[in-house]
Amino acid sequence: MTTACELPTVRVAPADSLLTSRFVRLLMMVFGSGLSMYLLTSVVPLYLAANGSGGIGAGASTAAMMFSAVGVELLVPRLLARWGYQVVLGLGLILLGAPSLVLLATASLPAVLAVCIVRGAGLAILVVGAVALVADLTPSNRRGEALGVYGVAVGVPAVIGLPLGVYLTHVIGFGALFVLAAVTSLAGLIALIGLPAHAGGEEQHVQVLGGVRRSGLLMPTLVFAAVTVAAGISVTFLPLAVASDKQSVLATALLLQAIAAPAARWLAGRHADRVGPAKLLAPALIVTSLGAASFVFFASPVVVLAGSVLFGIGFGAAQNLTLTMMYNRVPKTRYGQVSALWNLAYDGGWGLGAIAFGLIVSGVGFAAAFALTAGVVVLAVVPAVKASLA
């Protein structure tokens, strides 16, 4: 019986949960596969050099993995539509991890390049499939934050794996490290248990580049490609520009950039859920361009350190904001296409930027080439501003 002094019961809907058991399992898989990749990123060139195939062999190993990833990324949406998340991600984990064991038996350049090609295919499957699954597993009103958490799970292995891989070659040797890289990827197969077999809706059989302009995906794709052009240049050519007696400064700068990027990716996602990603994209690009422009003064340790932090912040934020914008513009049935497009912009911009910079720097020098790099990012600010005003 209700009395006059009793207050009415107010039912408050619980907040949409983000860190569900399935999302946590996906993050564990992503962390392990990322660690597998980064443990060997710098080690494979060292392995080739130690066995008489340095120089061109080291560069070829990186290029083989990158171009393999770009080619396979175009196919992943169709694979997801046909076979579903569990099968396709499981295939990616096997392709990324198992070939590392081949390196126990041989150091010949053709065999190592073949391993890199297969690992690149596995990497492509994992990055496209995992990003699509993040959007499928998490509530739409917390998508930016979810992609930020995913960015941390992807970024931390880079911070840990790159220096750890080189260090462990002197502690446990190449062979044990190859086994460790295989195990960290293959262990992710356990995490696949309980993840959805198929996407939430019936996946459309669309080409990766199909309907990009009509669906509003073209602008964020090109904007992000401009940012990744600068990212690929910074990690590839800044070490060559900085004097040999300042390599400790360079190592610190790259570490700060690697730490700043995932942190900014997470923070940008949290704020994007409140105000929308379009309003934050232009400021993120401005910060990125300032960081890129600072590399013009590569002779100054203070400027390089500050610029690396700025670039890491802008790059991390741009990763989240462009991807969130793209997901917000398509139905769930096209998440695979969005993931493939975004990763193509990442890998393609990274590789093409490094190639173009290498051709330009020989004629104009590092300072002018870094200035042109910053100019590419500045150009991307214009469409970002238009999107924020729309």
C-alpha positions in Angstrom: 0.0 0.0 0.0 1.4 3.4 -1.0 1.6 6.2 1.5 1.7 9.9 0.8 5.3 10.2 1.9 6.6 7.6 -0.5 8.5 8.8 -3.6 7.7 7.4 -7.0 10.2 4.8 -8.2 12.4 6.1 -11.1 13.9 3.4 -13.3 17.3 4.4 -14.8 18.4 2.6 -17.8 21.8 1.1 -17.4 24.6 2.6 -19.5 25.5 0.6 -22.6 28.3 -1.6 -21.5 31.6 -1.2 -23.5 34.0 -3.8 -22.0 31.9 -6.9 -22.6 33.5 -10.3 -22.4 33.4 -10.6 -26.2 35.1 -7.1 -26.7 37.7 -8.0 -24.1 38.5 -11.3 -25.9 38.8 -9.3 -29.2 41.2 -6.9 -27.5 43.3 -9.8 -26.2 43.5 -11.3 -29.7 44.5 -7.9 -31.2 47.2 -7.3 -28.5 48.8 -10.7 -29.1 48.8 -10.5 -32.9 50.1 -7.0 -32.7 52.9 -8.1 -30.4 53.7 -10.9 -32.9 54.0 -8.4 -35.7 56.1 -5.8 -33.9 58.5 -8.3 -32.3 59.8 -9.1 -35.7 59.4 -5.7 -37.5 62.9 -4.7 -36.8 64.3 -8.1 -36.1 63.8 -9.6 -39.6 66.0 -7.0 -41.2 68.6 -7.7 -38.5 68.3 -11.4 -39.2 68.9 -10.9 -42.9 71.9 -8.6 -42.2 73.4 -11.2 -39.8 73.2 -13.8 -42.6 74.7 -11.6 -45.3 71.5 -10.3 -46.9 71.3 -6.8 -45.4 70.8 -3.6 -47.4 68.4 -4.2 -50.2 67.2 -7.4 -48.5 66.2 -5.6 -45.3 64.2 -3.0 -47.3 62.6 -5.7 -49.5 61.4 -7.6 -46.4 59.4 -4.6 -45.2 58.1 -3.7 -48.6 57.0 -7.3 -49.2 54.9 -7.4 -46.0 53.4 -3.9 -46.7 52.4 -4.5 -50.3 51.1 -8.0 -49.5 48.9 -6.4 -46.8 47.5 -3.8 -49.2 46.6 -6.4 -51.8 44.8 -8.7 -49.4 42.9 -5.9 -47.7 40.8 -5.5 -50.8 39.7 -9.1 -50.4 38.8 -9.2 -46.7 35.3 -7.8 -46.9 34.3 -10.6 -49.3 36.0 -13.2 -47.1 34.1 -11.9 -44.1 30.8 -12.0 -46.0 31.4 -15.6 -47.1 33.1 -17.2 -44.0 32.4 -14.9 -41.1 34.5 -13.5 -38.3 35.7 -16.6 -36.5 37.0 -18.4 -39.6 38.6 -15.4 -41.3 40.2 -14.0 -38.1 41.5 -17.5 -37.3 43.0 -17.7 -40.7 44.7 -14.4 -40.2 46.2 -15.5 -36.9 47.6 -18.6 -38.5 49.1 -16.7 -41.5 50.7 -14.1 -39.2 52.1 -16.5 -36.6 53.0 -19.9 -38.2 55.3 -18.7 -40.9 57.7 -17.3 -38.3 58.7 -20.9 -37.6 60.0 -21.3 -41.1 62.8 -18.8 -40.2 64.1 -21.4 -37.8 65.2 -23.5 -40.8 66.4 -20.9 -43.3 67.8 -17.4 -43.7 67.8 -17.3 -47.4 66.4 -14.1 -48.9 63.7 -15.7 -51.1 62.4 -17.8 -48.1 62.3 -14.8 -45.8 60.5 -12.6 -48.4 57.9 -15.4 -48.8 57.4 -15.5 -45.0 56.9 -11.7 -45.0 54.4 -11.9 -47.8 52.3 -14.6 -46.0 52.6 -12.6 -42.7 51.5 -9.5 -44.5 48.4 -11.3 -45.7 47.6 -12.4 -42.2 48.1 -8.9 -40.9 45.7 -7.5 -43.5 43.0 -10.0 -42.5 43.4 -9.2 -38.8 43.4 -5.4 -39.1 40.4 -5.3 -41.4 38.4 -8.0 -39.6 39.1 -6.7 -36.1 38.2 -3.1 -36.8 34.9 -4.2 -38.4 34.2 -6.4 -35.4 34.8 -3.6 -33.0 32.0 -1.6 -34.6 29.8 -4.7 -34.6 30.4 -5.6 -30.9 30.1 -2.2 -29.3 27.1 0.2 -28.9 26.9 2.9 -31.5 26.7 5.7 -29.0 30.1 4.7 -27.6 31.7 3.8 -30.9 34.4 6.5 -30.7 35.5 5.4 -27.3 35.4 1.8 -28.4 37.7 2.5 -31.3 39.9 4.5 -28.9 40.2 1.5 -26.6 41.0 -0.6 -29.6 43.6 1.9 -30.6 45.3 1.5 -27.3 45.3 -2.3 -27.7 46.9 -1.9 -31.1 49.4 0.8 -30.0 50.8 -0.7 -26.9 52.3 -3.7 -28.7 54.2 -1.2 -30.9 55.6 0.5 -27.9 56.6 -2.8 -26.3 57.4 -5.0 -29.3 59.7 -2.8 -31.3 62.4 -2.3 -28.7 61.8 -5.7 -27.0 62.3 -7.7 -30.2 65.7 -6.1 -30.8 66.7 -6.6 -27.1 65.6 -10.3 -27.0 67.8 -11.1 -30.0 70.8 -10.6 -27.6 69.2 -12.5 -24.7 67.4 -15.5 -26.2 68.6 -15.4 -29.8 66.7 -15.3 -33.1 65.3 -18.8 -33.0 63.6 -18.5 -29.6 62.2 -15.1 -30.7 60.7 -16.6 -33.8 58.9 -19.1 -31.7 57.7 -16.4 -29.3 56.3 -14.4 -32.2 54.4 -17.5 -33.5 53.0 -18.3 -30.1 51.7 -14.8 -29.4 49.7 -14.8 -32.6 48.5 -18.4 -32.5 47.4 -18.0 -28.8 44.7 -15.6 -30.1 42.9 -18.6 -31.6 41.6 -19.3 -28.0 40.2 -15.8 -27.8 38.0 -16.4 -30.9 35.8 -18.8 -28.9 32.6 -16.9 -28.1 33.1 -14.2 -30.7 30.2 -13.9 -33.3 30.6 -16.1 -36.3 29.0 -13.6 -38.6 28.2 -9.9 -38.8 25.1 -8.6 -37.2 23.4 -8.0 -40.5 23.7 -9.7 -43.9 26.9 -8.4 -45.4 26.5 -6.7 -48.7 28.6 -8.0 -51.5 30.1 -4.7 -52.5 33.5 -3.9 -53.9 35.8 -2.1 -51.4 35.9 1.1 -53.7 32.2 0.8 -54.7 29.9 3.7 -53.8 32.7 5.6 -51.9 31.7 9.0 -53.0 27.9 8.6 -52.7 28.2 7.2 -49.2 30.4 10.0 -47.9 33.4 7.8 -47.4 35.7 9.6 -49.8 36.5 12.6 -47.8 37.6 10.9 -44.5 39.5 8.3 -46.5 41.6 10.9 -48.4 42.1 13.0 -45.3 43.4 10.1 -43.4 45.6 9.1 -46.3 47.2 12.6 -46.1 48.0 12.0 -42.4 49.5 8.6 -43.0 51.7 10.0 -45.8 53.3 12.2 -43.1 53.4 9.3 -40.6 55.3 7.0 -43.0 57.7 9.8 -43.8 58.4 10.6 -40.1 59.4 7.2 -39.0 61.3 6.4 -42.2 63.3 9.5 -42.9 63.6 11.4 -39.6 66.2 8.8 -38.4 68.2 9.6 -41.6 67.9 13.3 -41.2 68.9 13.5 -37.5 72.7 13.5 -36.9 74.3 10.3 -35.8 75.4 11.8 -32.5 71.7 12.6 -31.7 70.3 9.2 -32.1 69.3 9.0 -28.5 67.2 12.0 -29.0 65.6 10.4 -32.0 64.8 7.2 -30.1 63.1 9.2 -27.4 61.2 11.2 -29.9 59.8 8.1 -31.6 59.0 6.6 -28.3 57.0 9.7 -27.3 55.2 9.7 -30.6 54.3 6.0 -30.1 52.9 6.7 -26.6 51.1 9.9 -27.6 49.2 8.3 -30.5 47.1 5.6 -28.7 46.5 8.0 -25.8 45.1 10.6 -28.2 43.2 8.0 -30.1 41.3 7.0 -27.0 40.7 10.6 -25.7 39.5 11.7 -29.2 37.0 8.8 -29.2 35.6 9.7 -25.9 35.0 13.4 -26.9 33.8 12.4 -30.4 30.9 10.4 -28.8 29.7 13.7 -27.2 30.3 16.3 -29.9 30.7 14.3 -33.1 33.9 13.4 -34.9 33.6 16.0 -37.6 34.0 18.9 -35.1 37.3 17.5 -33.8 38.9 16.4 -37.1 40.1 19.8 -38.3 41.8 20.6 -34.9 43.5 17.2 -35.0 44.8 17.9 -38.5 46.2 21.3 -37.5 48.1 19.6 -34.6 49.4 17.0 -37.0 50.6 19.6 -39.5 52.4 21.5 -36.7 54.1 18.3 -35.7 55.1 17.5 -39.3 56.3 21.1 -39.8 58.5 20.9 -36.8 60.6 18.2 -38.5 61.9 21.0 -40.8 64.1 21.9 -37.8 65.5 18.4 -37.4 68.8 19.8 -36.1 67.1 21.0 -32.9 66.6 18.2 -30.3 64.0 20.3 -28.4 61.9 20.9 -31.5 62.1 17.3 -32.6 60.9 16.0 -29.3 58.1 18.6 -29.0 57.1 18.0 -32.7 57.0 14.2 -32.2 54.6 14.6 -29.3 52.4 16.9 -31.4 52.5 14.6 -34.4 51.6 11.6 -32.2 48.6 13.4 -30.7 47.3 14.6 -34.1 48.0 11.2 -35.8 46.3 9.2 -33.0 43.2 11.5 -32.9 42.9 11.5 -36.7 42.9 7.7 -36.7 39.9 7.6 -34.4 38.0 10.5 -35.9 38.2 9.5 -39.5 37.2 5.9 -38.8 34.3 6.9 -36.5 33.0 9.3 -39.2 33.1 6.5 -41.8 31.3 4.0 -39.6 28.6 6.6 -38.8 27.9 7.1 -42.5 27.1 3.5 -43.5 24.8 0.7 -42.3 26.2 -2.2 -40.3 26.2 -4.3 -43.5 29.1 -2.2 -44.9 31.4 -2.2 -41.9 33.8 -4.6 -43.7 34.1 -2.1 -46.6 34.8 0.8 -44.2 37.5 -1.2 -42.4 39.2 -2.2 -45.7 39.1 1.4 -47.0 40.5 2.9 -43.8 43.3 0.3 -43.7 44.1 0.9 -47.4 44.4 4.6 -46.7 46.7 3.7 -43.8 49.0 1.3 -45.6 48.8 3.0 -49.0 49.5 6.5 -47.6 52.4 5.2 -45.5 54.1 3.4 -48.4 53.5 6.0 -51.1 54.6 8.8 -48.8 57.9 7.1 -48.1 58.5 6.4 -51.8 57.6 10.0 -52.9 59.7 11.6 -50.1 62.7 9.5 -51.1 62.4 10.8 -54.7 62.0 14.4 -53.6 64.5 14.6 -50.8 67.4 13.9 -53.1 66.6 17.1 -55.1 65.5 19.6 -52.4 67.0 18.3 -49.2 65.4 17.2 -45.9 64.1 20.6 -44.7 62.2 21.4 -47.9 60.8 17.9 -48.2 59.6 18.0 -44.6 57.9 21.3 -45.3 56.1 19.8 -48.3 55.0 17.0 -46.1 53.4 19.4 -43.6 51.8 21.1 -46.6 50.0 17.9 -47.6 48.4 17.7 -44.2 47.5 21.4 -44.3 45.6 20.8 -47.5 43.5 18.1 -45.7 42.3 20.7 -43.2 40.1 22.4 -45.8 37.6 19.5 -46.4 37.7 18.7 -42.6 36.6 22.3 -41.9 33.8 22.0 -44.4 32.6 18.8 -42.8 32.5 20.4 -39.4 30.3 23.2 -40.7 27.9 20.8 -42.6 
